[in-house]
Amino acid sequence: MNLPAEEPKNGDFVAYLEEIERRQMAHVQAHAQEPGPDVQRHAGQAPSAPASRKPAAGALPATLVGNIVLGVVGIFFLLLGLVGDAGVIAIAVGIFLIWRAAKSVSAELRSGQPDVRSKLAQALDMAQRKRG
């Protein structure tokens, strides 16, 4: 059996693995301490925490997008059951997914957040402009 040159000859694999782990941790810590090209550090100041990601101005809430995707998957199952050979179970799954997505989307739109409605309208307008 061919063994790497660094592998212990006495078969102490636990010590061997610990040494590999120590080297990897030292390598990771060395790279974590180096400033990236876009980070500016001033002398005498500690590095600041990374800025939290803010959604884009016209971005839709993740739950709304997820429910829309759920509805599209439900339409796929429904069409697969009606047109393809998937059968009644695919139709039932499609109807359930569409019902669940429609219920969630309508509840979110009725929740009194006009911001969601305007963002949805903006997203639909942008999609129509890109299309034609």
Secondary structure as a PSIPRED ss2 file (coil, helix, strand):
# PSIPRED VFORMAT (PSIPRED V4.0)

   1 M C   1.000  0.000  0.000
   2 N C   1.000  0.000  0.000
   3 L C   1.000  0.000  0.000
   4 P C   1.000  0.000  0.000
   5 A C   1.000  0.000  0.000
   6 E C   1.000  0.000  0.000
   7 E C   1.000  0.000  0.000
   8 P C   1.000  0.000  0.000
   9 K C   1.000  0.000  0.000
  10 N C   1.000  0.000  0.000
  11 G C   1.000  0.000  0.000
  12 D C   1.000  0.000  0.000
  13 F H   0.000  1.000  0.000
  14 V H   0.000  1.000  0.000
  15 A H   0.000  1.000  0.000
  16 Y H   0.000  1.000  0.000
  17 L H   0.000  1.000  0.000
  18 E H   0.000  1.000  0.000
  19 E H   0.000  1.000  0.000
  20 I H   0.000  1.000  0.000
  21 E H   0.000  1.000  0.000
  22 R H   0.000  1.000  0.000
  23 R H   0.000  1.000  0.000
  24 Q H   0.000  1.000  0.000
  25 M H   0.000  1.000  0.000
  26 A H   0.000  1.000  0.000
  27 H H   0.000  1.000  0.000
  28 V H   0.000  1.000  0.000
  29 Q H   0.000  1.000  0.000
  30 A H   0.000  1.000  0.000
  31 H H   0.000  1.000  0.000
  32 A H   0.000  1.000  0.000
  33 Q H   0.000  1.000  0.000
  34 E C   1.000  0.000  0.000
  35 P C   1.000  0.000  0.000
  36 G C   1.000  0.000  0.000
  37 P C   1.000  0.000  0.000
  38 D C   1.000  0.000  0.000
  39 V C   1.000  0.000  0.000
  40 Q C   1.000  0.000  0.000
  41 R C   1.000  0.000  0.000
  42 H C   1.000  0.000  0.000
  43 A C   1.000  0.000  0.000
  44 G C   1.000  0.000  0.000
  45 Q C   1.000  0.000  0.000
  46 A C   1.000  0.000  0.000
  47 P C   1.000  0.000  0.000
  48 S C   1.000  0.000  0.000
  49 A C   1.000  0.000  0.000
  50 P C   1.000  0.000  0.000
  51 A C   1.000  0.000  0.000
  52 S C   1.000  0.000  0.000
  53 R C   1.000  0.000  0.000
  54 K C   1.000  0.000  0.000
  55 P C   1.000  0.000  0.000
  56 A C   1.000  0.000  0.000
  57 A C   1.000  0.000  0.000
  58 G C   1.000  0.000  0.000
  59 A C   1.000  0.000  0.000
  60 L C   1.000  0.000  0.000
  61 P C   1.000  0.000  0.000
  62 A H   0.000  1.000  0.000
  63 T H   0.000  1.000  0.000
  64 L H   0.000  1.000  0.000
  65 V H   0.000  1.000  0.000
  66 G H   0.000  1.000  0.000
  67 N H   0.000  1.000  0.000
  68 I H   0.000  1.000  0.000
  69 V H   0.000  1.000  0.000
  70 L H   0.000  1.000  0.000
  71 G H   0.000  1.000  0.000
  72 V H   0.000  1.000  0.000
  73 V H   0.000  1.000  0.000
  74 G H   0.000  1.000  0.000
  75 I H   0.000  1.000  0.000
  76 F H   0.000  1.000  0.000
  77 F H   0.000  1.000  0.000
  78 L H   0.000  1.000  0.000
  79 L H   0.000  1.000  0.000
  80 L H   0.000  1.000  0.000
  81 G H   0.000  1.000  0.000
  82 L H   0.000  1.000  0.000
  83 V H   0.000  1.000  0.000
  84 G C   1.000  0.000  0.000
  85 D C   1.000  0.000  0.000
  86 A C   1.000  0.000  0.000
  87 G C   1.000  0.000  0.000
  88 V H   0.000  1.000  0.000
  89 I H   0.000  1.000  0.000
  90 A H   0.000  1.000  0.000
  91 I H   0.000  1.000  0.000
  92 A H   0.000  1.000  0.000
  93 V H   0.000  1.000  0.000
  94 G H   0.000  1.000  0.000
  95 I H   0.000  1.000  0.000
  96 F H   0.000  1.000  0.000
  97 L H   0.000  1.000  0.000
  98 I H   0.000  1.000  0.000
  99 W H   0.000  1.000  0.000
 100 R H   0.000  1.000  0.000
 101 A H   0.000  1.000  0.000
 102 A H   0.000  1.000  0.000
 103 K H   0.000  1.000  0.000
 104 S H   0.000  1.000  0.000
 105 V H   0.000  1.000  0.000
 106 S H   0.000  1.000  0.000
 107 A H   0.000  1.000  0.000
 108 E H   0.000  1.000  0.000
 109 L H   0.000  1.000  0.000
 110 R H   0.000  1.000  0.000
 111 S C   1.000  0.000  0.000
 112 G C   1.000  0.000  0.000
 113 Q C   1.000  0.000  0.000
 114 P H   0.000  1.000  0.000
 115 D H   0.000  1.000  0.000
 116 V H   0.000  1.000  0.000
 117 R H   0.000  1.000  0.000
 118 S H   0.000  1.000  0.000
 119 K H   0.000  1.000  0.000
 120 L H   0.000  1.000  0.000
 121 A H   0.000  1.000  0.000
 122 Q H   0.000  1.000  0.000
 123 A H   0.000  1.000  0.000
 124 L H   0.000  1.000  0.000
 125 D H   0.000  1.000  0.000
 126 M H   0.000  1.000  0.000
 127 A H   0.000  1.000  0.000
 128 Q H   0.000  1.000  0.000
 129 R H   0.000  1.000  0.000
 130 K H   0.000  1.000  0.000
 131 R H   0.000  1.000  0.000
 132 G C   1.000  0.000  0.000
